[in-house]
Amino acid sequence: MSSPSPESAPRAAPAEPAAAAAPESAGPESLSDPAAGQGVAAFPGAPLSALAPLFVPVFRMLWIAWLVANICMWMNDVAAAWLMTTLTASPLLVALVQSASTLPVFLLGLPSGALADILDRRRYFIATQFWVAIVALVLCVAVIAGGMTAPLLLALTFANGIGLAMRWPVFAAVVPELVERAQLPAALALNGVAMNASRIIGPLLAGAIIASAGSAWVFVLNAVLSVLSGLVIMRWKRAHTPSPLGRERLPSAMRVGLQFVRQSPRMRAVLWRIAIYFLHATALLALLPLLARGLEGGDAGTFTLLLAAMGLGAIVAALFLPRLRQSMARDVLVLRGTLLQALASAVMAVAPNVYVAVPAMFIGGMAWITTANALSVSAQLALPNWVRARGMSIYQMAVMGATALGAALWGQVAALGGVHVSLALAALSGGLAMALVQRLVLDRSMEEDLSPSRAFKVPVAEITPEAGRVVVSIEYFIDPARSAEFRALMQESRRSRLRQGALSWQLQHDIADPARFVEQIEDESWTEHLRRFDRVTAHDVALRERKLAFHTRETAPVVARLLVQR
């Protein structure tokens, strides 16, 4: 089956495949706020208060739910980590509690992110809360019944981590829907504040309950708070608008998410930096229960105090993040944050008592949120809304994968050479590795405008094509003297097409006519071909104009769409 479709747009107003438009590019679904069209450059100088997003009622409500959810997470992690020290003396098993809580995000983050992009995000968010509540009840019963063992504790911690894997991508995806784009960095910083306030409140609650009533009651309170958090989210009145093309299939949605990140230089740069940071920084948290026990008079209260100091440092730093973002470039901020984190870890490696350890943990908290926020904002700005949950789930997979690997790595080093040696090595290698990555992995696409565009006309088939792949060809005629320059530009077109979800892309050069080039794009199906028109961005429109500037004929490039016959 073939359906050749010549360009109908006049040369004076080029519209790459106009009436028969080639699937031009992918772009985000429209954000609801009028600032959605602002470019990345709109953020660095935005003179907004760090607390401005809290004046948005919907954001405030969901932020409170997020705070409570994170309190539950920290209560569970603290109780599980301390419970493990009563079940075994193995540094590796204690460190694996951290791995068990974060590994599910690495394993399940992508399917969870894909589901958050194609399902009703509100219902999906609610479901995650009740999953966590069920796991907390099972933990409670196991402890009360006296049947808790180290392997069972790791398994249930892993199950609780599944709830985190399900919850994080959907919340990350909805935040840009709740606030204006200029408020996004502050909103993400407030998410970090919620995480770090929970790092104070959660351990304090857990420590007090463990000391007075036992670990089982921590898990009971965790279950109750998880249910209440779910009820708060149910008050959110978000309207889910299904795509006229129907839901994306999960395997296809996952493939497109991975493909987008792979073809985005900016996202790749962010992922390298965040993975290196957490691979080394996680040593401090993973070994903290053992460090607390090793301090003079160390007990559960000491462990709680150190976590609270780290959380407080993060909250204080969050208030100064707007000023820091304006005064320093991202990579400078990330490197300095990494070095500050390394300093905190090095001090903790030799700290004899809480008087030295508490200030070190405070500094570590400041470094933690500064580095993580800088990279999180960069990731959000590199993602259009249609793929945001998938992109942020991959970002979180990098965080949690590096955290899980780092906890196991530094736990094993501690088992072989001691806790303090392990922490000192993590501090030294962390700063060196980040400096190396920033030198080798450059971010070359800072100015892409991912605001949505409807510049490309959607093609209409007389008869809906049967199942099968669709091959689109776009014919250009180029001055042969400029062919090298054109090929270089078309590599950018390749990244754009594949980021949209195309299965393959190639550029063909006519042997008989040196001026003739044919761009060929293959889509999974006619429906997936049409989806790409919903993903067009301002960057894609600008890229089309740059390609058309090379086209030497008066008529626009000819587009043909062919259905692959089986």
Protein Blocks (a to p, Z undefined) as FASTA:
>chain_A
ZZddddfbdfklgcejfklocfehjaddddfbfklmpcfklmmmmccdfklmmmpmklmm
mmmmmmmmmmmmmmmmmmmmmmmmmmpccfklmmmmmmmmmmmmmmmmmmmmmmmmmmcf
klmmmmmmmmmmmmmmmmmmmmmnopacfklmmmmmmmmmmmmmmmmmmmmmmmmmmpcf
klmmmmmmmmmmmmmmmmmmmmmmmmmmmmmnojklmmmmmmmmmmmmmmmmmmpccdcd
ddfkbpadfklmmmmmmmmmmmmmklmmmmmmmmmmmmmmmmmmmmmmmmmmmpghiafk
lmmmmmmmmmmmmmmmmmmmmmmmmmpcfklmmmmmmmmmmmmmmmmmmocbfklmmmmm
mmmmmmmmmmmmmmmmmmmmmpcfklmmmmmmmmmmmmmmmmmmmmmmmmmmmmmnojkl
mmmmmmmmmmmmmmmmmmmmccfblmbcfbdcfkbccdddfbacdeddddddddddddfk
lmmmmmmmmmmmmmmmmmnopabdcddddfklmkbccdddddfblklmmmmmmmccfklm
mmmmmmmmmpmbfbdcddddddddZZ
